[in-house]
């Protein structure tokens, strides 16, 4: 591809910054495929609509928040915002369409001073294992070598050689649960400083031959807190601009898979290299701590929840984490809840469009017998047959969830089966782990004894009612038992899947 001739920033009164997002988190073991409808369900925006819709949401929202801090007026050139949450590999045709649209927008943009491109970092298509690397190489070929490319990333990204070679900034989230807006603010401020000539970034990075389960991914405690706190400590040095640890999400089977750390300093390459090495060594020394688990087996988890003090117990369905890419139709935990049928309401979401259609056909107040779930995740789950009353139906609502943007819940059906309330969803959406899923069907989560969340990390939406949290050792495409998967592409050796007597960091 031909490159634009870039006019130096100093010759224009304002900075022209292209703004785009193309993000999805891929679960290599999910049977799903992500098409254009998955991107559309979270808000697929183009042109000026991006700036209108993304205020206060995501990395682009962070950029917009700090725009007034730039030492020059900013002219944004919004091109594309495509975000699809997490799921199976992106369909090649969908990635090709979005990639072509982004590059065409950049070619048509004219002279640019910078590109602000929000990515996830762990996206793969049916035939491209490194979407971010491929995309950044293509963007670089369009805008040329002199235009800074700033990339806010999810910290569960997989850093690759092509990513590191083609981006000026690879800035990850500082917390889990994520604060995507904060990451956008940090990336934008660094970019503004670079454009003004106040800093000249040096970049170093290390690859760590390690994968771990999701159990220790929260940054408020444990070894992940130790690792991320050390990054913030290094940033106290004014020469250090950013230290981004990347504990790669553990269900990405790709040739360059594994943890990483990226360090940006101000004209201090030796310091960047030293910090990257020390951060990599710290993660490696803590590797066994990252494998600690407090998960309970399914029967024990349900019994423990029934025996807990009054208040809401969160049951984390770790194997079927929709936020990690799982289909959301694993019902192994639901089977045990139905079997024990203890006192107090239990709220359970299940993604099953066929069952939603059957409930809608039967109508409210009808009693129906259904085989629920286990239709996509057939490797780790099977359907459960139950007889239930259709308590409510919804065509779906569109929500604007704080910091996350637009969420289309889609058609749903509420089933009553003993003490269990099952919300059948026709579509995977961010609402699967949000109280709005229950509110919009007339259920107050504060009335429930327990709620199943199909995530291993994002429990914050039920925090106001939470009495206890139980991580349930469920099977599924996001399970913590990583040895249950057949790894075909991950580098060997990777700890702990293969024995390692020594370690070297790329």
N, C-alpha and C positions, 0 to 999 in steps of 0.2 A: 504494500500500500504506500502511496505517496504521502509525504509528511507536509504539514503546513509550515510555511515560513512564519515564525513567531516574532511579533514585534516586542521588543524589550518592555518590561513593565514600566520602566522609568519614563518612557515616552508618551504615556497615556495618563490622563488625570484620574482615572478610576481603574480598578482591577476587574477584569472580566474572568469570572470563574464558572466553568461548566459544573453543573450539579446533577448527579445521577445516583441511582441505587439499583443493584441487581443482586438479590440475596436469597439464598435458600440453604438449609442445613440438610445434608443427605445422610440417610441411614442406608448403608449398603445392603443390609440384610432385610430391609422392608420389601414386601412384594409390590408395593405401590409404585406408581410412576407419577411424576408431577408434570401436569400439562398447563396450558395457558389459563385454564379455569382456576387452578390453585393460586396463581398469582392474582387473578382478578378478584378472588374472594377476599383478599386482604387489601385490595385497593391498588389497581394498576393505573398509574397517573402519567400524564405527559404534559410537557410544556408548563405554562403558568399555573396549571392546576396543582402541580407539585408544591409550589411555594404556598399556595392557599391551604392545601390539605395537611401538610406535614408540620405546621407550626406546633411546637410542643411535643412532637412525636418522633422518635427514632433519631439517628445521627444527623439527618438533614434538619430536624427540629433544633438540634443543638447548634448547628451552623447558623441557623436563622436567629437564634437567641443572642449570639455574640457578634452578629454582623456589624452592629454599631461600634464595636470596639476596634475595628480595623482602622489603621492610620490613614487609609484612603477610602473614598466611596467605593462601594462594590456594585458591580453589574453582574447579576447572576444569569446564567444561561441554562435554564432547567431543561433537561432532555427526557429522562425516563426514570420512573420509580416503579420497580417491580420487586415485590417481596412475597415469598410463598411460605413463610414459616419453616417447618421441617417436614420431611417426607422421604419417599423413595427417590431414586435417581430421576433427574429432570429428563423429559423426553427430548431427544436430539432436535426434533423439529421446533419445539418450544424454545430451547436454548438458542438455536440458530436464528429464530425470529427476533428474540430480544437482543441478542448480540449484534445482529445487523442493524437493528433500529438504533441502538446506542451509538455505534460507530458512524452511522449515517448522520446522526445528530451532531456528533463532534466535527465531522467534515464540513457540515453546513454552518457551524458556529462561527467561523471566521477566526481571527487571532484571539488567542486565549492567554491569560496569565497563569492559570492553574486549573486543575481538575480535582473536584471533590467527589470521590466515587465510593459510596458506602457498599461494602461487600460483607458476606458472612465469613468466608474463609474455609468452609468445609462443604462446598458444593461440588457435585459431580453429575454429569449427564450419562446417558446410556453408553456413550463411547468416549467421553472426555473425563478423565479422572481428576483433572486440575482445572476447573472452570475459572477460578480466580487468576491463576497464572496465565491461562490462555487469554483471558479478557484483558489483563493488564498489559501483556505483550502487544495485543492488538491496539489498545488505546495508545500505548507509547509510540507505536508505528505511525499513528495518525497525528498526534500532537507534537511529536519530535522530542529530542533529548533535553531541551532547555525548559520545558514546561513542567513545573512540579505536579506530581500526582499524589494526593493525600487520601489515604484509605483508612477510615474507621472500620474496625473488624470486631466480630464476636471473639471473645478470648478462647472459645473452643475451636478456633480456626486451626487448620493444618497449613503451616508455613512451608512453601516450596521454593525451589531455586528461582523459578520464573517470577514468582511474586516478589522476592527480595531483589531481583535484578531490575525490575521495572517500576517499582513504587518508591517514592521519596519518603513516605510515611506509612508505616503499618502499625496502627495504634489500637490496642485491644481494650476491652472493658476492664475496669478495675475491680468489679464486684460480681458475685453471683449470689442472689439474683442480679441480673444485669441492669445497669442504668445506661440505656442506649443514648439518651439525650446528653448525658455527661460526657460520653465518649465522643460524640459529635462536637461538643464545645471544646474539649481538649485538642482534638485534631485540628479544628478550625483556628484556634489561637496559635498553635505551632505553625500552621501554614501562613497565617498573617505575618508572623515574625520572620519567617523565611522570605516572604515576598518583599518585606520592608528592608531586607538586608541586615537585620539585627542578629540573625543566626545563620550559620552554614552547617547543616546537619551532617554528621558522620554516622554511619549505620553499621552495626555488627549483629550477627545472629548465630545461634547454635541450635542444632537439631539434637534431640534427646531420644535415644532408642527405647521408648517407654510408652505403654498405654496402661490405663488404670480404669476401674469401674467408676461409676458416677457417685458412689457413696460419699466420697470426701470432696466433692466439687464445691460445696458452699465455702465462701471466703470469710465467714464470720468466726470460724473456729477450726481447730485441727491443723493438719499439715498444709492445707491450701492457704489458710490464713498466714502461716509462717512464711510461705513462699511469696505471697502477694505483699505482705508487710515488708519483706526485704526489698521488693521492687520500689515501694514508696520510700523506703529509707535511702536507697541509692539516689532517688530523685531529689533529695534534699541538697545535693551538690549542685550548684547553679550551672555547672557545665553539662549536667545530665538532663536531657530534655524529656525523655520518656523511656521507661523500662516496661515492656509488655510481655508478661508470661503467657504462654499458650498451651494449656493442658487440653490437647485435642479431644474433641468428643470421641467416645470409644467405639463407635460403630461405623467407622469410615475405613473401608478396606481398599487402600490405594497405594501405589508404589512408593510414594514419599511420605507415608503416614507416620505419625509419632509426635510427641510433644516438642515444643520449641520455645525460645525466648528471643525477642528482638529488642535491641538497645539503640537509642538515638542520643548522640551527644553533640555539643557545639564545637566543631573543629577539634575533636579529641578522639581520633580513631583508636589509639592504644587504650584509652580509658573505656571506650565502648566494647572493645574486645575483651578486656579484663572483666568487666561487669557481666558480659554475656557468658563467659566461661564460669564465673562464680555462681551465677544464677543456675546454669545447667548443672553444676556440681551439687548445688543445694537440692535441686529436685531429685537428682539421682540418689543422693544420700538419704532422702526421705521416701524413697520408692516403696518400701514395705509399709510405711505409715499410710500411704495413699490407698493401700489395699485393705486397710482395716474396715470391718463392716459390722453394723448393728442390725442387719436385716433379720426379720423373723419369717419363718415358714408360714404359709397361708393359714393353716388351722390355728397355729399359736397366735398369729397376728389378730385374727378375728376374736378369739377368746380373750386376748388381752384388751382389745378395744371394748368388749362388752363389760369387762371387769373394771374399767377405768372410772375415775371420779366423774361427776357430772360435768358436762361441757362437751364441746365438739372434738372428736378424735379424727385426725387426718390419717387416712390409710394411703400411703404412697405406692401406687401400682408401678413399681420400677421397671418391670418388663414390658409395659405397654405405654411408654411415655410418648404421648402425641407431640409434645414439645421437642422430643428427640428424633421424631420421624416415624414412630410406630403407627400402625393403622387405627388403633383405638377400639378394636373390636375383640380384644382378648377378654374372655369371661371366666378365667380360672378363679379369680378372687370373688366374682359374683356368685359362682357356684357354691362356695363355702359360706358366703353370707346367707344364701337361701337355705342351705342345709342347717346352719345353726339357728337362723331366724330368731335372734335374741330380742330383748326388749329395746325400744327406742328406734327411731327412724334411721335407716342407712340410705344414703344418697349415692347412686352409681350412674356414671355416664357410659353409654355404649354407642359407638358409631356403627350403624346398621341401616342403610337406606331401605332395604327390602322390608325390614320389620316396621320401619316408620310408615311405609306405604300400606302395609297390612293393618296397622293400627288406625290409620286415617280412613281406610275403607270400612273398618268396623264401626268407627265413630265413638264419641265420648260416651262413657258409661257401659260400653260393651265389654263382655268378658271373652277373651280370646286366648288361644293356645298358640305359642310361637316357638320357633327355634332361633334363639338370639345369639348373635356374635359368631366368632370363629369362621367367618366367610373369607376374610383376607389373610389373617394370620392363621393359616391351617397347619403350619409347622409346629407351633407352640400352644395352640388352643383348638378347641372344638366347640360347636354350638351347645347351648344349654336350652333344654325344652322346659317351658314354664307356662302356667296358666295365670293370667293377670287381668286386672280391670284397667281399661283405658280411662285415666283420670283427667287428662287434658291434652289438647292438641295445639300446636302453634305453627303457623306458616313460616315463622322465623322473623327476627328483628335485626336491624343493623345498629350496632353500638359504636360509640367512639370511646374506646377504653384508654384511660389516662396513660400517657407515655408509649402507647402501642398503636394508636391510630384506629382505623375503621375495622370492625369485625362483623361479618355477616354470619349470624348463628345458623341460618338455614332452617328447614322444616324439622320439627321435633315432636315427640310424643312422650307423655308421662304415663308410666305403668305402675300400678300398685300390686305388689305381690307380698302378702304378709307385712312384715315390718320394713320391707325393702321398697324404695322408690327408684325406678329405673328411668332415666331420661335417654330415650333413643334419639340419636342425631342422624340426619341424612348426610351430613357433611362433617369432615374434620374442620374445626375452627379453633381459634384461640380461646373461645368461650368454654371449651371442654373442661377447663380447670378454673373457671371463674364463677362467682356467685350469681352472676346474671343469668346463667343457664337455668338456675332454679327459680330465681325471682320472677322471670318472665312467664313461668308456668304456675305461679302462685304459691311457691314453697319458700319459707323463710329458713335459711340455713341454721339460724339460731335454735330452731325447733328440733334439729336433727341430733342424733347421737354420734353419727360418724359420716364422713364423706370420703369417697374414693376419688383421689386425684391422679390423673394419668400423666404424672411427671415425677421426677426424682429430685427436683430442686425448687420449683416455683410454687411454694406454699403460701406466699405472702398475701394472696387475695382472700384467704380465710383466716388471716391472723387475728382479727378482732374477736373471733369465737373460739379459737384454738385452745384446747385443753391439753392435748397430747399429740405427738406425731409418731407414727409407726411406719418404718420402711418395710414393705412386704417383699419377700424374695420370690417374685413372680417370674414365670418364664415369659419369653417374648423377644421381639426384635431389638429391644433396648435393654435386655436383662444385664445384670451385673456379672453373671457367670460368662465371661468372655470366651472361656474355653469351649462353650457350647456351640460356637460359630465355626464354620469352615472358612479359614482365612486363605485367600488365594493370591493377594497382591501385596500385603503389608511386608515391609522389608524384614529380612531375617539376618541376624537375630533381633527380635524385639522383646524386651523384658515385659512380663515373665513367660511369654509363650514359648520361648526357646531359652535354654540355659546360656548364661553369659558369665564368663570369668573376669572379663575386663570390659571397659567401655571407652569409646572415643566419641567426641562430639564433633559433628560436621562443621 
